[in-house]
């Protein structure tokens, strides 16, 4: 599978690392082509890089960006993402205050992205996994859980297959409207870091008898 990653931050690096570990090829796109090239070289394998205006060529397109920059990118690419499975990893936190979520009401960042990409299928995933643990693929010997929400069964299956090939455990979180709760959980994970020692090395794990 080919994975296109838009962005070069910590989450882009983490998802790229897991993708390469799972035997996938990676395309990195960024507004700064030098940063995209540097990340692609660090990821190795047959990873490639390009500027943001290059067309994403992957089977999955990962928006490894903050929510508002992600909206800008999808506005730029528009119909270029038609037919693609777009993975939204954002937690739409109000970065002005870090004391609330966007958008307001019953919607979610993932649902707002889907509205702007009517020709694409949006899947919510990776928003409850922090970059450090995701790069390692585990915490304290436990594989990370990746909660996956989507309305399209085939798209959800494709993301689930990618997650599992990367050595992680995919959990079906239901339809895309469940992204609202997933984003709240991601926000909680971020908000708790101070009380947890500010290591940014924690994860949520679903356990059962």
N, C-alpha and C positions, 0 to 999 in steps of 0.2 A: 504494500500500500504506500502511496505517496502522501506525505503530510505537508501542507503549506502552513507556515507559521508567520503571522503578521505581527511584528514586534521583535525586540531584541533584549528585553528586560529579563529579570530573574525567572519569571514564569515561562517565558519563551525558551530560555536555556533549559529549564527543568523538563518541559514537555519534549523539547528536542532531544534531550538526553535519553528520556524513556523511549522515544520513538526509535532512535538509533539502536538502543538496547534490544528493542523488539524486532529488529531487522528491517525496519521501514526506511525509505529514503525521505529526505527532508529538504524542503525549499524554504529559505528564510527571506522575507521581504521587510524592508524598513525604509522610512523616509531618508535615513542616512545610509547610503549603500555601503560605506566603509564599515559601519557597525554590523550590517547584515553579513558582509563578507567575513568579518572577524568571528562572528558566532558560528557561521557555517564551517569555518576552518577548525574551530574548537570542537565542534560536534563530530567532525571527521566523516568516515564512511564516504558516501557519495553525495553529501549535503551540498546544495547549491545556494546561491544568494542573488538578490537583485533589488532594485529600487522599488519603492512602494507602488509606482505606476505599472510595474510588470503585472501580467495576469497571473493570478494564483493557479497553479497547474495541478494541485493535489486533489486526491479523492476526498480528503477532509481539509477544510480551511479553518485554522484555529486563530481566533481573535485574541492574541495574547497582549491585551492592552487594557488600560482603564476604560471605564464605561464611556465617558464622553469622547475620548479619542477614538474609541471603537465606532461610535456613531459617525464621526467625521470620515473614517476610512470607508465605511459601507456607503456613505454618501458619495464618495469619490469613485468607488468601484461599481456600484449600482448593478446594472444588468450583467456585468462581468462575473458576478457570483451566481447567476442563474444556473439552476441545476446542481449546484454544489451543496454538500452538507457542511454547514457553518457551525463550528463549535464555539459557543459563547462561554468564556471562563470568568466573566466580570462579576464583581460585587459592586453594584452601583452606589457606592458610598458618597455622601456629600463631602467632597474633599475640602470644602471651605471651612467646615466645622468638625468633620469626622464624628458627628453626633446625630446622624440620620441617614435615611436611604432615599435613593431616587429610583424610579419615579414614585410619585405619591399615589394613593388609592390602592386598588386591588391588582394593579398591573405589576410587571417585573421588568427588569432590564432585558431579559431574554425575549419576553413578549413584544417589547418595543422594538427590538432589533428585528424580530420576525416580521412585524408590520412594515418595516422599511426594506425588507428583502422578500417580497412576495413570490419571487421566482426561486428562492432558496429554501432549504429546510434547516431550521435552527435547532440545535441540540445543546442543552445546558449540561456542562460537565466541568470538573476540575476546579470549581470555584470554592470548594471547601478543603482543598489541599494546598498547604503552604509550599513555597518554592524549595526550601531546603529539604524537607522530608520527601517531596516529590522527586527531586534529583536523585536521592538515595533509593527511593522506591519503598522505603519501610521506616518504621519507628520502633525501636526496641525489638527488632526481629519480626514485627508484624507488618504484613503488606498493607499499603494504604487502601482505604475504601474510596472509590470514586462514584459519587452519586450522579446518575444520568437521568435527565428528564427530557422527553420529546413527544410530539404527537405522531410522528411517522415511525412505524415499526422498523422499516428497513434502515432508516437513518440511525435509529437507536441501536440496532444490531451492529451497524458498521462501527459506531463509536465504542460499543461494548467490546467488540472484537479487538479494536485497537488498544483499549485499556488493558484487557487481559493479556494480550501479546507483550505488553510492556511490563508484565510482572505485577500488576495491580489487580484489585478485586472490584469489578463493576457491580453496582447495585441499582436496580431499576427503581427510580423515584417517582414514576408515573408520568402524566402528561406534562406538556410545557408549562402549564399554569402553576405547577408545583415549584417552578423556578423562584417564585416569590418567597417560599419557605426556605429554599436552598440558599438564596441570597441573604436572608436573615441569619441563617446558620453561619454563612461565611463571614458576615459582619460580626457576629458574636465571637467567632474564632479570633478575629483581629482585635476586638475590644478586650478580650481576656488576656492578651499577651503580657501586659504589664504585671498582672497578678500571678502569671505563670513563669515569671522570671525573665520575660522579654527575650527568650531564646529564639522565638519564631521556629521552634522545632517540634511543635505539637501536632496532633491530628485527632480527628473524631473517628471512632471505631464503632461499628455495629456488631454486637456480640449476641449470641443466642445459645440456649441450652441444646 
